[in-house]
Amino acid sequence: MDKEFVTYEIGIALKQLSFYNECMAFYPNVYTRENHLIYDTSFIERTLGECSNLNTKMQDGGAFVAPLWQQVIEWFREQHQIFIELPKMRWIDTGYGIQIKQYNKKLTLCSAAKYSGAKTYEEAREQGVLKAIEVVKKRNKQL
């Protein structure tokens, strides 16, 4: 089930971008192989407010959220107007491209889908999220 959650390194980058959505798993501040993901097994039974309180406690203790990949892709879309698309490259039997689209009120910026070198959807998804993180960091520096 760990493969459904973003990597530790991406979790750190998302924390730096103020990703604090409710999640059902956390990474400890110090990452070890034996102690990698902390699952919140009571996540489903709690109200949204209780989840928010637990998120705050975990983060105050140095842990940070470990979101699902889909949560991150939705967060980029909703919070930063960045759309991550991973088209199957038709001219390559086993490969995926990455396309990042950014929207604002006046302009649509769209990069053409480029072959990412990723042979699996999961590899392309990780590369797409890393690219979106890079775009937001660059945008934040310009502000």
N, C-alpha and C positions, 0 to 999 in steps of 0.2 A: 504494500500500500504506500510505502514511502515515495515511490515514483510519481504519485499523484500530486505531491507537494513540490514547491520550488526548492532549488538547492540552497544550502546554507549561505553560499556567497551571494546569491540573488536575494535571499532574505535580508542580508546585511544592507545591500544596495537599496532595497525597498524601504527599509527602516530609515535610511538617510533621506529618502524622498517623502517621508511622512506617511507611509502606508500603515494604517492602524485599524484596518477593518477586522471585524470579528472572525476568528479562525478556530478550527478545531484541533490545531496542533501548534506547538511552539518550538523554537530552537533555544537551547540554553546559551548563555553568554559565552561559555567556553565549550567548544565543540570537540567531542571525542567520538571515536567509533562506537564505543559501548553506550554512549549517552547522546544520541543524535536527535531524535524527535521526541517531544513530550506530547503525548496524545491527551486531549481533554475529552474523556469518555462521557462526561455528563453534558456535553455541548448541546445535544438535541433536547435535553430535558429542561434547560434553563430558558428564561426569557431573554430578550435582547439586552435589557438593562443589566441583567446578571452577567451576561457574556462580556459586556463592555467593562464591568467592574473587574472581572477576572483578567481581561486583556491588560487593563491598567496595572493590576498587581504584578502580573508576570513581567511586564515591561519595566516596571519600577525595580524589580529584582534583577534586571539585566537580561532577561530573556526577551525574545522578540518573536512576532508571529511568523508562522510558516504557512502561507496561504496555498490553496490549490492553484494550479496553473490557470484554470479558467477564471478564478477570482481576480488574478493579476491582469489577465487580458481584458476583462470587463472594467477593472479599475482604470487602466490606461484609457479605455474608450470613454468612460464616464467623467473622470477627473481631468484628463489631459487632452481629450479629443484626438487620441492617437489610436488608429485602427491597425491591428497586426493581422496580416493575411499570409497564409502559407500555401500557395498554390502548388499543385503537383506539376512539375515541369514536363510537358508532353514530349519534348524532344529528347528527354533523358528518361529511360525506363525506370530507374531507381533514384529519384532525386526530388527535392523540394526547393522551392524558392521562398524568398522572404520579401514581402511588400509592406512598407510602413506608410500609412496615410495620415496626414495631420489636417485638421479642420479648424478654422476660426471663422469669425463672422464675415470676413471679406474674401478669404482666400482658401483655396484647397491646395495643399502641397502634397504631391503624390510621387513617390519614388517608384520606378518601374520594378516589377518583380525581377529579382536577380537570383541566379542559381547560387545557393548558399553552400553547396558542397555537402549538405546534409543528406544522408541516405534514408533517414527515417523521419517521420513526422515529429517525433519527440526531440530529435536533435535540432530540427528547424525551428520548433516552438521555442526552445531555449535560446537559440540565436536571435530570434525575433524579439523576445523579451529583453535580452541584453541590449539590442539595438534601440528599443524604446526607452530603456533606462538612460542610455547615452544621449538620446534626443532631449529628454526632460532635463538632464543635468546641464546640457549645453544651453537650453532655453533659460534655465534658472540663472546661469552665469550672466546672461545678457540682460536680466532684469535689474 
